[in-house]
Amino acid sequence: MKELKVEVIGVNPPCARCKKTEENARKAAMKLSSEGYKVEVAKLNITAKETIAKYGVLLSPAIAINGTVKIMGKVLDVGVIERLLRQAV
């Protein structure tokens, strides 16, 4: 079984854009999970030292898949996130 780790990087407390991005990431993850993939979704704080050290993201919201930032500064719809996840498997 292929495993995917999705990290939604944004401000804390989350703004509307970060909330929507996390919501869409979870919907895309649920779709792939229903097809037998193991998908974990986590929320990271963009201002946390660990997040800055790991990703160096300057714009939020951002999405990292399996440790690689795929997009930043945009709210992606469910379909786009799903395509990014499928490309990662």
PDB file of N, CA, C and O in Angstrom:
ATOM      1  N   MET A   1       0.845  -1.179   0.000  1.00  0.00           N
ATOM      2  CA  MET A   1       0.000   0.000   0.000  1.00  0.00           C
ATOM      3  C   MET A   1       0.894   1.247   0.000  1.00  0.00           C
ATOM      4  O   MET A   1       1.833   1.350   0.790  1.00  0.00           O
ATOM      5  N   LYS A   2       0.596   2.165  -0.873  1.00  0.00           N
ATOM      6  CA  LYS A   2       1.355   3.406  -0.968  1.00  0.00           C
ATOM      7  C   LYS A   2       0.892   4.374   0.113  1.00  0.00           C
ATOM      8  O   LYS A   2      -0.305   4.573   0.318  1.00  0.00           O
ATOM      9  N   GLU A   3       1.863   4.972   0.801  1.00  0.00           N
ATOM     10  CA  GLU A   3       1.542   5.935   1.848  1.00  0.00           C
ATOM     11  C   GLU A   3       1.897   7.339   1.399  1.00  0.00           C
ATOM     12  O   GLU A   3       2.921   7.560   0.752  1.00  0.00           O
ATOM     13  N   LEU A   4       1.037   8.285   1.751  1.00  0.00           N
ATOM     14  CA  LEU A   4       1.249   9.690   1.428  1.00  0.00           C
ATOM     15  C   LEU A   4       1.126  10.516   2.696  1.00  0.00           C
ATOM     16  O   LEU A   4       0.241  10.280   3.519  1.00  0.00           O
ATOM     17  N   LYS A   5       2.010  11.477   2.847  1.00  0.00           N
ATOM     18  CA  LYS A   5       1.915  12.405   3.963  1.00  0.00           C
ATOM     19  C   LYS A   5       1.705  13.795   3.390  1.00  0.00           C
ATOM     20  O   LYS A   5       2.554  14.319   2.669  1.00  0.00           O
ATOM     21  N   VAL A   6       0.563  14.386   3.718  1.00  0.00           N
ATOM     22  CA  VAL A   6       0.204  15.717   3.247  1.00  0.00           C
ATOM     23  C   VAL A   6       0.314  16.677   4.430  1.00  0.00           C
ATOM     24  O   VAL A   6      -0.268  16.444   5.489  1.00  0.00           O
ATOM     25  N   GLU A   7       1.063  17.749   4.236  1.00  0.00           N
ATOM     26  CA  GLU A   7       1.194  18.753   5.274  1.00  0.00           C
ATOM     27  C   GLU A   7       0.668  20.080   4.734  1.00  0.00           C
ATOM     28  O   GLU A   7       1.155  20.601   3.731  1.00  0.00           O
ATOM     29  N   VAL A   8      -0.329  20.605   5.418  1.00  0.00           N
ATOM     30  CA  VAL A   8      -0.895  21.903   5.066  1.00  0.00           C
ATOM     31  C   VAL A   8      -0.198  22.923   5.963  1.00  0.00           C
ATOM     32  O   VAL A   8      -0.281  22.847   7.189  1.00  0.00           O
ATOM     33  N   ILE A   9       0.480  23.866   5.344  1.00  0.00           N
ATOM     34  CA  ILE A   9       1.280  24.841   6.086  1.00  0.00           C
ATOM     35  C   ILE A   9       0.571  26.188   6.036  1.00  0.00           C
ATOM     36  O   ILE A   9       0.295  26.727   4.964  1.00  0.00           O
ATOM     37  N   GLY A  10       0.285  26.718   7.220  1.00  0.00           N
ATOM     38  CA  GLY A  10      -0.413  27.993   7.286  1.00  0.00           C
ATOM     39  C   GLY A  10      -0.255  28.646   8.641  1.00  0.00           C
ATOM     40  O   GLY A  10       0.459  28.152   9.513  1.00  0.00           O
ATOM     41  N   VAL A  11      -0.932  29.762   8.797  1.00  0.00           N
ATOM     42  CA  VAL A  11      -0.848  30.517  10.046  1.00  0.00           C
ATOM     43  C   VAL A  11      -1.694  29.861  11.125  1.00  0.00           C
ATOM     44  O   VAL A  11      -2.616  29.097  10.841  1.00  0.00           O
ATOM     45  N   ASN A  12      -1.354  30.181  12.377  1.00  0.00           N
ATOM     46  CA  ASN A  12      -2.099  29.647  13.504  1.00  0.00           C
ATOM     47  C   ASN A  12      -2.410  30.789  14.447  1.00  0.00           C
ATOM     48  O   ASN A  12      -1.470  31.406  14.948  1.00  0.00           O
ATOM     49  N   PRO A  13      -3.667  31.117  14.726  1.00  0.00           N
ATOM     50  CA  PRO A  13      -4.872  30.418  14.278  1.00  0.00           C
ATOM     51  C   PRO A  13      -5.064  30.577  12.774  1.00  0.00           C
ATOM     52  O   PRO A  13      -4.650  31.575  12.184  1.00  0.00           O
ATOM     53  N   PRO A  14      -5.699  29.575  12.160  1.00  0.00           N
ATOM     54  CA  PRO A  14      -5.813  29.574  10.704  1.00  0.00           C
ATOM     55  C   PRO A  14      -6.721  30.665  10.154  1.00  0.00           C
ATOM     56  O   PRO A  14      -7.768  30.976  10.722  1.00  0.00           O
ATOM     57  N   CYS A  15      -6.292  31.232   9.043  1.00  0.00           N
ATOM     58  CA  CYS A  15      -7.121  32.197   8.318  1.00  0.00           C
ATOM     59  C   CYS A  15      -8.106  31.413   7.444  1.00  0.00           C
ATOM     60  O   CYS A  15      -8.022  30.188   7.363  1.00  0.00           O
ATOM     61  N   ALA A  16      -9.019  32.102   6.805  1.00  0.00           N
ATOM     62  CA  ALA A  16     -10.028  31.450   5.963  1.00  0.00           C
ATOM     63  C   ALA A  16      -9.373  30.671   4.821  1.00  0.00           C
ATOM     64  O   ALA A  16      -9.824  29.578   4.476  1.00  0.00           O
ATOM     65  N   ARG A  17      -8.314  31.229   4.235  1.00  0.00           N
ATOM     66  CA  ARG A  17      -7.629  30.554   3.116  1.00  0.00           C
ATOM     67  C   ARG A  17      -6.962  29.259   3.587  1.00  0.00           C
ATOM     68  O   ARG A  17      -7.009  28.242   2.896  1.00  0.00           O
ATOM     69  N   CYS A  18      -6.344  29.306   4.764  1.00  0.00           N
ATOM     70  CA  CYS A  18      -5.679  28.110   5.301  1.00  0.00           C
ATOM     71  C   CYS A  18      -6.706  27.045   5.684  1.00  0.00           C
ATOM     72  O   CYS A  18      -6.486  25.857   5.452  1.00  0.00           O
ATOM     73  N   LYS A  19      -7.830  27.473   6.271  1.00  0.00           N
ATOM     74  CA  LYS A  19      -8.899  26.534   6.626  1.00  0.00           C
ATOM     75  C   LYS A  19      -9.427  25.826   5.378  1.00  0.00           C
ATOM     76  O   LYS A  19      -9.608  24.609   5.378  1.00  0.00           O
ATOM     77  N   LYS A  20      -9.671  26.596   4.316  1.00  0.00           N
ATOM     78  CA  LYS A  20     -10.209  26.021   3.082  1.00  0.00           C
ATOM     79  C   LYS A  20      -9.216  25.048   2.466  1.00  0.00           C
ATOM     80  O   LYS A  20      -9.608  23.991   1.972  1.00  0.00           O
ATOM     81  N   THR A  21      -7.931  25.398   2.492  1.00  0.00           N
ATOM     82  CA  THR A  21      -6.912  24.518   1.930  1.00  0.00           C
ATOM     83  C   THR A  21      -6.850  23.206   2.708  1.00  0.00           C
ATOM     84  O   THR A  21      -6.765  22.133   2.111  1.00  0.00           O
ATOM     85  N   GLU A  22      -6.892  23.288   4.033  1.00  0.00           N
ATOM     86  CA  GLU A  22      -6.867  22.065   4.845  1.00  0.00           C
ATOM     87  C   GLU A  22      -8.119  21.225   4.582  1.00  0.00           C
ATOM     88  O   GLU A  22      -8.033  20.004   4.455  1.00  0.00           O
ATOM     89  N   GLU A  23      -9.271  21.875   4.501  1.00  0.00           N
ATOM     90  CA  GLU A  23     -10.527  21.172   4.214  1.00  0.00           C
ATOM     91  C   GLU A  23     -10.437  20.437   2.867  1.00  0.00           C
ATOM     92  O   GLU A  23     -10.819  19.272   2.761  1.00  0.00           O
ATOM     93  N   ASN A  24      -9.933  21.128   1.850  1.00  0.00           N
ATOM     94  CA  ASN A  24      -9.815  20.515   0.522  1.00  0.00           C
ATOM     95  C   ASN A  24      -8.797  19.384   0.517  1.00  0.00           C
ATOM     96  O   ASN A  24      -8.998  18.371  -0.153  1.00  0.00           O
ATOM     97  N   ALA A  25      -7.709  19.548   1.257  1.00  0.00           N
ATOM     98  CA  ALA A  25      -6.698  18.480   1.347  1.00  0.00           C
ATOM     99  C   ALA A  25      -7.284  17.239   2.008  1.00  0.00           C
ATOM    100  O   ALA A  25      -7.014  16.115   1.584  1.00  0.00           O
ATOM    101  N   ARG A  26      -8.079  17.446   3.041  1.00  0.00           N
ATOM    102  CA  ARG A  26      -8.702  16.302   3.719  1.00  0.00           C
ATOM    103  C   ARG A  26      -9.727  15.599   2.818  1.00  0.00           C
ATOM    104  O   ARG A  26      -9.839  14.374   2.849  1.00  0.00           O
ATOM    105  N   LYS A  27     -10.463  16.359   2.027  1.00  0.00           N
ATOM    106  CA  LYS A  27     -11.419  15.756   1.085  1.00  0.00           C
ATOM    107  C   LYS A  27     -10.679  14.928   0.029  1.00  0.00           C
ATOM    108  O   LYS A  27     -11.094  13.815  -0.293  1.00  0.00           O
ATOM    109  N   ALA A  28      -9.590  15.469  -0.506  1.00  0.00           N
ATOM    110  CA  ALA A  28      -8.800  14.730  -1.502  1.00  0.00           C
ATOM    111  C   ALA A  28      -8.204  13.481  -0.870  1.00  0.00           C
ATOM    112  O   ALA A  28      -8.173  12.421  -1.495  1.00  0.00           O
ATOM    113  N   ALA A  29      -7.731  13.598   0.366  1.00  0.00           N
ATOM    114  CA  ALA A  29      -7.155  12.453   1.072  1.00  0.00           C
ATOM    115  C   ALA A  29      -8.199  11.365   1.293  1.00  0.00           C
ATOM    116  O   ALA A  29      -7.904  10.179   1.149  1.00  0.00           O
ATOM    117  N   MET A  30      -9.420  11.769   1.645  1.00  0.00           N
ATOM    118  CA  MET A  30     -10.497  10.798   1.851  1.00  0.00           C
ATOM    119  C   MET A  30     -10.801  10.038   0.565  1.00  0.00           C
ATOM    120  O   MET A  30     -11.068   8.836   0.597  1.00  0.00           O
ATOM    121  N   LYS A  31     -10.762  10.731  -0.553  1.00  0.00           N
ATOM    122  CA  LYS A  31     -11.038  10.086  -1.834  1.00  0.00           C
ATOM    123  C   LYS A  31      -9.996   9.008  -2.130  1.00  0.00           C
ATOM    124  O   LYS A  31     -10.340   7.895  -2.529  1.00  0.00           O
ATOM    125  N   LEU A  32      -8.708   9.349  -1.929  1.00  0.00           N
ATOM    126  CA  LEU A  32      -7.658   8.374  -2.179  1.00  0.00           C
ATOM    127  C   LEU A  32      -7.684   7.251  -1.143  1.00  0.00           C
ATOM    128  O   LEU A  32      -7.381   6.101  -1.462  1.00  0.00           O
ATOM    129  N   SER A  33      -8.043   7.584   0.090  1.00  0.00           N
ATOM    130  CA  SER A  33      -8.151   6.557   1.138  1.00  0.00           C
ATOM    131  C   SER A  33      -9.214   5.527   0.776  1.00  0.00           C
ATOM    132  O   SER A  33      -9.053   4.336   1.042  1.00  0.00           O
ATOM    133  N   SER A  34     -10.297   5.993   0.170  1.00  0.00           N
ATOM    134  CA  SER A  34     -11.373   5.077  -0.222  1.00  0.00           C
ATOM    135  C   SER A  34     -10.932   4.141  -1.345  1.00  0.00           C
ATOM    136  O   SER A  34     -11.576   3.125  -1.605  1.00  0.00           O
ATOM    137  N   GLU A  35      -9.823   4.494  -2.010  1.00  0.00           N
ATOM    138  CA  GLU A  35      -9.280   3.655  -3.078  1.00  0.00           C
ATOM    139  C   GLU A  35      -8.142   2.770  -2.576  1.00  0.00           C
ATOM    140  O   GLU A  35      -7.499   2.080  -3.367  1.00  0.00           O
ATOM    141  N   GLY A  36      -7.889   2.785  -1.266  1.00  0.00           N
ATOM    142  CA  GLY A  36      -6.891   1.891  -0.687  1.00  0.00           C
ATOM    143  C   GLY A  36      -5.547   2.525  -0.366  1.00  0.00           C
ATOM    144  O   GLY A  36      -4.641   1.831   0.097  1.00  0.00           O
ATOM    145  N   TYR A  37      -5.394   3.804  -0.595  1.00  0.00           N
ATOM    146  CA  TYR A  37      -4.147   4.479  -0.241  1.00  0.00           C
ATOM    147  C   TYR A  37      -4.196   4.886   1.232  1.00  0.00           C
ATOM    148  O   TYR A  37      -5.268   5.147   1.777  1.00  0.00           O
ATOM    149  N   LYS A  38      -3.038   4.935   1.861  1.00  0.00           N
ATOM    150  CA  LYS A  38      -2.958   5.439   3.234  1.00  0.00           C
ATOM    151  C   LYS A  38      -2.474   6.874   3.145  1.00  0.00           C
ATOM    152  O   LYS A  38      -1.338   7.135   2.749  1.00  0.00           O
ATOM    153  N   VAL A  39      -3.351   7.809   3.519  1.00  0.00           N
ATOM    154  CA  VAL A  39      -3.042   9.235   3.404  1.00  0.00           C
ATOM    155  C   VAL A  39      -3.181   9.887   4.774  1.00  0.00           C
ATOM    156  O   VAL A  39      -4.233   9.814   5.409  1.00  0.00           O
ATOM    157  N   GLU A  40      -2.106  10.523   5.216  1.00  0.00           N
ATOM    158  CA  GLU A  40      -2.110  11.244   6.483  1.00  0.00           C
ATOM    159  C   GLU A  40      -2.065  12.739   6.181  1.00  0.00           C
ATOM    160  O   GLU A  40      -1.247  13.192   5.381  1.00  0.00           O
ATOM    161  N   VAL A  41      -2.945  13.498   6.824  1.00  0.00           N
ATOM    162  CA  VAL A  41      -2.970  14.952   6.638  1.00  0.00           C
ATOM    163  C   VAL A  41      -2.633  15.607   7.972  1.00  0.00           C
ATOM    164  O   VAL A  41      -3.222  15.283   9.003  1.00  0.00           O
ATOM    165  N   ALA A  42      -1.673  16.536   7.940  1.00  0.00           N
ATOM    166  CA  ALA A  42      -1.271  17.255   9.144  1.00  0.00           C
ATOM    167  C   ALA A  42      -1.273  18.748   8.859  1.00  0.00           C
ATOM    168  O   ALA A  42      -1.066  19.169   7.721  1.00  0.00           O
ATOM    169  N   LYS A  43      -1.504  19.540   9.883  1.00  0.00           N
ATOM    170  CA  LYS A  43      -1.479  20.998   9.777  1.00  0.00           C
ATOM    171  C   LYS A  43      -0.212  21.483  10.463  1.00  0.00           C
ATOM    172  O   LYS A  43       0.049  21.116  11.608  1.00  0.00           O
ATOM    173  N   LEU A  44       0.578  22.300   9.781  1.00  0.00           N
ATOM    174  CA  LEU A  44       1.794  22.879  10.343  1.00  0.00           C
ATOM    175  C   LEU A  44       1.662  24.390  10.429  1.00  0.00           C
ATOM    176  O   LEU A  44       1.034  25.025   9.582  1.00  0.00           O
ATOM    177  N   ASN A  45       2.260  24.948  11.459  1.00  0.00           N
ATOM    178  CA  ASN A  45       2.266  26.395  11.646  1.00  0.00           C
ATOM    179  C   ASN A  45       3.446  26.982  10.867  1.00  0.00           C
ATOM    180  O   ASN A  45       4.592  26.590  11.087  1.00  0.00           O
ATOM    181  N   ILE A  46       3.169  27.909   9.968  1.00  0.00           N
ATOM    182  CA  ILE A  46       4.189  28.491   9.105  1.00  0.00           C
ATOM    183  C   ILE A  46       5.251  29.265   9.902  1.00  0.00           C
ATOM    184  O   ILE A  46       6.378  29.430   9.434  1.00  0.00           O
ATOM    185  N   THR A  47       4.892  29.737  11.105  1.00  0.00           N
ATOM    186  CA  THR A  47       5.847  30.508  11.896  1.00  0.00           C
ATOM    187  C   THR A  47       6.647  29.666  12.892  1.00  0.00           C
ATOM    188  O   THR A  47       7.516  30.194  13.585  1.00  0.00           O
ATOM    189  N   ALA A  48       6.368  28.375  12.970  1.00  0.00           N
ATOM    190  CA  ALA A  48       7.115  27.497  13.876  1.00  0.00           C
ATOM    191  C   ALA A  48       8.539  27.303  13.353  1.00  0.00           C
ATOM    192  O   ALA A  48       8.751  27.139  12.151  1.00  0.00           O
ATOM    193  N   LYS A  49       9.495  27.322  14.254  1.00  0.00           N
ATOM    194  CA  LYS A  49      10.906  27.179  13.865  1.00  0.00           C
ATOM    195  C   LYS A  49      11.154  25.889  13.087  1.00  0.00           C
ATOM    196  O   LYS A  49      11.915  25.877  12.119  1.00  0.00           O
ATOM    197  N   GLU A  50      10.507  24.802  13.518  1.00  0.00           N
ATOM    198  CA  GLU A  50      10.700  23.512  12.842  1.00  0.00           C
ATOM    199  C   GLU A  50      10.205  23.565  11.392  1.00  0.00           C
ATOM    200  O   GLU A  50      10.837  23.022  10.486  1.00  0.00           O
ATOM    201  N   THR A  51       9.068  24.226  11.195  1.00  0.00           N
ATOM    202  CA  THR A  51       8.495  24.334   9.850  1.00  0.00           C
ATOM    203  C   THR A  51       9.378  25.203   8.965  1.00  0.00           C
ATOM    204  O   THR A  51       9.633  24.869   7.808  1.00  0.00           O
ATOM    205  N   ILE A  52       9.839  26.315   9.513  1.00  0.00           N
ATOM    206  CA  ILE A  52      10.725  27.203   8.757  1.00  0.00           C
ATOM    207  C   ILE A  52      12.005  26.472   8.379  1.00  0.00           C
ATOM    208  O   ILE A  52      12.466  26.570   7.242  1.00  0.00           O
ATOM    209  N   ALA A  53      12.580  25.742   9.327  1.00  0.00           N
ATOM    210  CA  ALA A  53      13.827  25.017   9.064  1.00  0.00           C
ATOM    211  C   ALA A  53      13.637  23.918   8.018  1.00  0.00           C
ATOM    212  O   ALA A  53      14.510  23.693   7.180  1.00  0.00           O
ATOM    213  N   LYS A  54      12.504  23.245   8.075  1.00  0.00           N
ATOM    214  CA  LYS A  54      12.261  22.118   7.162  1.00  0.00           C
ATOM    215  C   LYS A  54      11.888  22.583   5.757  1.00  0.00           C
ATOM    216  O   LYS A  54      12.374  22.030   4.771  1.00  0.00           O
ATOM    217  N   TYR A  55      11.023  23.604   5.661  1.00  0.00           N
ATOM    218  CA  TYR A  55      10.475  23.974   4.361  1.00  0.00           C
ATOM    219  C   TYR A  55      10.845  25.370   3.870  1.00  0.00           C
ATOM    220  O   TYR A  55      10.909  25.587   2.660  1.00  0.00           O
ATOM    221  N   GLY A  56      11.087  26.312   4.756  1.00  0.00           N
ATOM    222  CA  GLY A  56      11.399  27.672   4.330  1.00  0.00           C
ATOM    223  C   GLY A  56      10.278  28.340   3.550  1.00  0.00           C
ATOM    224  O   GLY A  56      10.536  29.197   2.704  1.00  0.00           O
ATOM    225  N   VAL A  57       9.045  27.960   3.823  1.00  0.00           N
ATOM    226  CA  VAL A  57       7.884  28.496   3.111  1.00  0.00           C
ATOM    227  C   VAL A  57       7.647  29.948   3.533  1.00  0.00           C
ATOM    228  O   VAL A  57       7.656  30.267   4.722  1.00  0.00           O
ATOM    229  N   LEU A  58       7.439  30.810   2.563  1.00  0.00           N
ATOM    230  CA  LEU A  58       7.228  32.225   2.839  1.00  0.00           C
ATOM    231  C   LEU A  58       5.782  32.662   2.661  1.00  0.00           C
ATOM    232  O   LEU A  58       5.366  33.663   3.244  1.00  0.00           O
ATOM    233  N   LEU A  59       5.017  31.934   1.871  1.00  0.00           N
ATOM    234  CA  LEU A  59       3.627  32.284   1.598  1.00  0.00           C
ATOM    235  C   LEU A  59       2.707  31.171   2.073  1.00  0.00           C
ATOM    236  O   LEU A  59       3.010  29.987   1.925  1.00  0.00           O
ATOM    237  N   SER A  60       1.581  31.571   2.645  1.00  0.00           N
ATOM    238  CA  SER A  60       0.611  30.558   3.047  1.00  0.00           C
ATOM    239  C   SER A  60      -0.703  30.819   2.315  1.00  0.00           C
ATOM    240  O   SER A  60      -0.964  31.948   1.899  1.00  0.00           O
ATOM    241  N   PRO A  61      -1.506  29.821   2.160  1.00  0.00           N
ATOM    242  CA  PRO A  61      -1.266  28.446   2.559  1.00  0.00           C
ATOM    243  C   PRO A  61      -0.322  27.739   1.593  1.00  0.00           C
ATOM    244  O   PRO A  61      -0.165  28.139   0.439  1.00  0.00           O
ATOM    245  N   ALA A  62       0.295  26.686   2.093  1.00  0.00           N
ATOM    246  CA  ALA A  62       1.177  25.864   1.265  1.00  0.00           C
ATOM    247  C   ALA A  62       0.840  24.404   1.530  1.00  0.00           C
ATOM    248  O   ALA A  62       0.287  24.054   2.573  1.00  0.00           O
ATOM    249  N   ILE A  63       1.185  23.566   0.567  1.00  0.00           N
ATOM    250  CA  ILE A  63       0.973  22.128   0.718  1.00  0.00           C
ATOM    251  C   ILE A  63       2.268  21.409   0.378  1.00  0.00           C
ATOM    252  O   ILE A  63       2.870  21.633  -0.673  1.00  0.00           O
ATOM    253  N   ALA A  64       2.681  20.539   1.294  1.00  0.00           N
ATOM    254  CA  ALA A  64       3.833  19.668   1.054  1.00  0.00           C
ATOM    255  C   ALA A  64       3.317  18.233   1.000  1.00  0.00           C
ATOM    256  O   ALA A  64       2.478  17.834   1.808  1.00  0.00           O
ATOM    257  N   ILE A  65       3.820  17.473   0.052  1.00  0.00           N
ATOM    258  CA  ILE A  65       3.446  16.064  -0.075  1.00  0.00           C
ATOM    259  C   ILE A  65       4.730  15.249   0.021  1.00  0.00           C
ATOM    260  O   ILE A  65       5.669  15.440  -0.752  1.00  0.00           O
ATOM    261  N   ASN A  66       4.746  14.340   0.986  1.00  0.00           N
ATOM    262  CA  ASN A  66       5.919  13.497   1.240  1.00  0.00           C
ATOM    263  C   ASN A  66       7.196  14.329   1.375  1.00  0.00           C
ATOM    264  O   ASN A  66       8.245  13.960   0.848  1.00  0.00           O
ATOM    265  N   GLY A  67       7.096  15.456   2.087  1.00  0.00           N
ATOM    266  CA  GLY A  67       8.264  16.263   2.398  1.00  0.00           C
ATOM    267  C   GLY A  67       8.692  17.264   1.350  1.00  0.00           C
ATOM    268  O   GLY A  67       9.721  17.921   1.509  1.00  0.00           O
ATOM    269  N   THR A  68       7.914  17.397   0.265  1.00  0.00           N
ATOM    270  CA  THR A  68       8.252  18.335  -0.800  1.00  0.00           C
ATOM    271  C   THR A  68       7.116  19.335  -0.975  1.00  0.00           C
ATOM    272  O   THR A  68       5.962  18.951  -1.168  1.00  0.00           O
ATOM    273  N   VAL A  69       7.454  20.627  -0.907  1.00  0.00           N
ATOM    274  CA  VAL A  69       6.435  21.660  -1.102  1.00  0.00           C
ATOM    275  C   VAL A  69       6.003  21.634  -2.561  1.00  0.00           C
ATOM    276  O   VAL A  69       6.825  21.745  -3.471  1.00  0.00           O
ATOM    277  N   LYS A  70       4.702  21.486  -2.767  1.00  0.00           N
ATOM    278  CA  LYS A  70       4.149  21.411  -4.118  1.00  0.00           C
ATOM    279  C   LYS A  70       3.539  22.728  -4.574  1.00  0.00           C
ATOM    280  O   LYS A  70       3.543  23.043  -5.764  1.00  0.00           O
ATOM    281  N   ILE A  71       3.014  23.500  -3.617  1.00  0.00           N
ATOM    282  CA  ILE A  71       2.360  24.760  -3.970  1.00  0.00           C
ATOM    283  C   ILE A  71       2.378  25.670  -2.745  1.00  0.00           C
ATOM    284  O   ILE A  71       2.287  25.201  -1.611  1.00  0.00           O
ATOM    285  N   MET A  72       2.495  26.972  -2.985  1.00  0.00           N
ATOM    286  CA  MET A  72       2.377  27.916  -1.874  1.00  0.00           C
ATOM    287  C   MET A  72       1.712  29.198  -2.346  1.00  0.00           C
ATOM    288  O   MET A  72       1.871  29.625  -3.489  1.00  0.00           O
ATOM    289  N   GLY A  73       0.957  29.803  -1.422  1.00  0.00           N
ATOM    290  CA  GLY A  73       0.300  31.069  -1.703  1.00  0.00           C
ATOM    291  C   GLY A  73      -1.006  30.971  -2.452  1.00  0.00           C
ATOM    292  O   GLY A  73      -1.547  31.991  -2.880  1.00  0.00           O
ATOM    293  N   LYS A  74      -1.535  29.754  -2.624  1.00  0.00           N
ATOM    294  CA  LYS A  74      -2.786  29.575  -3.355  1.00  0.00           C
ATOM    295  C   LYS A  74      -3.698  28.603  -2.617  1.00  0.00           C
ATOM    296  O   LYS A  74      -3.240  27.680  -1.945  1.00  0.00           O
ATOM    297  N   VAL A  75      -4.995  28.834  -2.759  1.00  0.00           N
ATOM    298  CA  VAL A  75      -5.992  27.890  -2.260  1.00  0.00           C
ATOM    299  C   VAL A  75      -6.334  26.978  -3.425  1.00  0.00           C
ATOM    300  O   VAL A  75      -6.893  27.419  -4.429  1.00  0.00           O
ATOM    301  N   LEU A  76      -5.996  25.708  -3.285  1.00  0.00           N
ATOM    302  CA  LEU A  76      -6.250  24.743  -4.356  1.00  0.00           C
ATOM    303  C   LEU A  76      -7.579  24.041  -4.128  1.00  0.00           C
ATOM    304  O   LEU A  76      -7.968  23.781  -2.990  1.00  0.00           O
ATOM    305  N   ASP A  77      -8.273  23.735  -5.225  1.00  0.00           N
ATOM    306  CA  ASP A  77      -9.509  22.985  -5.059  1.00  0.00           C
ATOM    307  C   ASP A  77      -9.190  21.508  -4.886  1.00  0.00           C
ATOM    308  O   ASP A  77      -8.055  21.080  -5.096  1.00  0.00           O
ATOM    309  N   VAL A  78     -10.181  20.747  -4.509  1.00  0.00           N
ATOM    310  CA  VAL A  78     -10.012  19.326  -4.198  1.00  0.00           C
ATOM    311  C   VAL A  78      -9.407  18.564  -5.377  1.00  0.00           C
ATOM    312  O   VAL A  78      -8.519  17.732  -5.191  1.00  0.00           O
ATOM    313  N   GLY A  79      -9.885  18.848  -6.584  1.00  0.00           N
ATOM    314  CA  GLY A  79      -9.400  18.142  -7.771  1.00  0.00           C
ATOM    315  C   GLY A  79      -7.919  18.347  -8.023  1.00  0.00           C
ATOM    316  O   GLY A  79      -7.222  17.404  -8.399  1.00  0.00           O
ATOM    317  N   VAL A  80      -7.424  19.558  -7.824  1.00  0.00           N
ATOM    318  CA  VAL A  80      -5.998  19.843  -8.031  1.00  0.00           C
ATOM    319  C   VAL A  80      -5.158  19.111  -6.986  1.00  0.00           C
ATOM    320  O   VAL A  80      -4.121  18.531  -7.309  1.00  0.00           O
ATOM    321  N   ILE A  81      -5.610  19.142  -5.737  1.00  0.00           N
ATOM    322  CA  ILE A  81      -4.876  18.439  -4.679  1.00  0.00           C
ATOM    323  C   ILE A  81      -4.882  16.942  -4.949  1.00  0.00           C
ATOM    324  O   ILE A  81      -3.869  16.270  -4.754  1.00  0.00           O
ATOM    325  N   GLU A  82      -6.001  16.425  -5.391  1.00  0.00           N
ATOM    326  CA  GLU A  82      -6.083  14.999  -5.718  1.00  0.00           C
ATOM    327  C   GLU A  82      -5.092  14.634  -6.822  1.00  0.00           C
ATOM    328  O   GLU A  82      -4.436  13.596  -6.745  1.00  0.00           O
ATOM    329  N   ARG A  83      -4.981  15.472  -7.838  1.00  0.00           N
ATOM    330  CA  ARG A  83      -4.007  15.218  -8.928  1.00  0.00           C
ATOM    331  C   ARG A  83      -2.579  15.227  -8.396  1.00  0.00           C
ATOM    332  O   ARG A  83      -1.763  14.390  -8.782  1.00  0.00           O
ATOM    333  N   LEU A  84      -2.277  16.175  -7.508  1.00  0.00           N
ATOM    334  CA  LEU A  84      -0.939  16.226  -6.911  1.00  0.00           C
ATOM    335  C   LEU A  84      -0.643  14.956  -6.118  1.00  0.00           C
ATOM    336  O   LEU A  84       0.470  14.432  -6.163  1.00  0.00           O
ATOM    337  N   LEU A  85      -1.643  14.470  -5.396  1.00  0.00           N
ATOM    338  CA  LEU A  85      -1.466  13.235  -4.618  1.00  0.00           C
ATOM    339  C   LEU A  85      -1.245  12.039  -5.541  1.00  0.00           C
ATOM    340  O   LEU A  85      -0.384  11.199  -5.282  1.00  0.00           O
ATOM    341  N   ARG A  86      -2.017  11.968  -6.608  1.00  0.00           N
ATOM    342  CA  ARG A  86      -1.873  10.847  -7.544  1.00  0.00           C
ATOM    343  C   ARG A  86      -0.499  10.885  -8.225  1.00  0.00           C
ATOM    344  O   ARG A  86       0.092   9.838  -8.485  1.00  0.00           O
ATOM    345  N   GLN A  87       0.003  12.076  -8.509  1.00  0.00           N
ATOM    346  CA  GLN A  87       1.329  12.187  -9.118  1.00  0.00           C
ATOM    347  C   GLN A  87       2.414  11.707  -8.156  1.00  0.00           C
ATOM    348  O   GLN A  87       3.461  11.225  -8.587  1.00  0.00           O
ATOM    349  N   ALA A  88       2.161  11.842  -6.847  1.00  0.00           N
ATOM    350  CA  ALA A  88       3.158  11.461  -5.851  1.00  0.00           C
ATOM    351  C   ALA A  88       3.206   9.953  -5.617  1.00  0.00           C
ATOM    352  O   ALA A  88       4.163   9.453  -5.026  1.00  0.00           O
ATOM    353  N   VAL A  89       2.182   9.219  -6.073  1.00  0.00           N
ATOM    354  CA  VAL A  89       2.186   7.761  -5.851  1.00  0.00           C
ATOM    355  C   VAL A  89       2.799   6.989  -6.960  1.00  0.00           C
ATOM    356  O   VAL A  89       2.864   5.762  -6.897  1.00  0.00           O
TER     357      VAL A  89
END
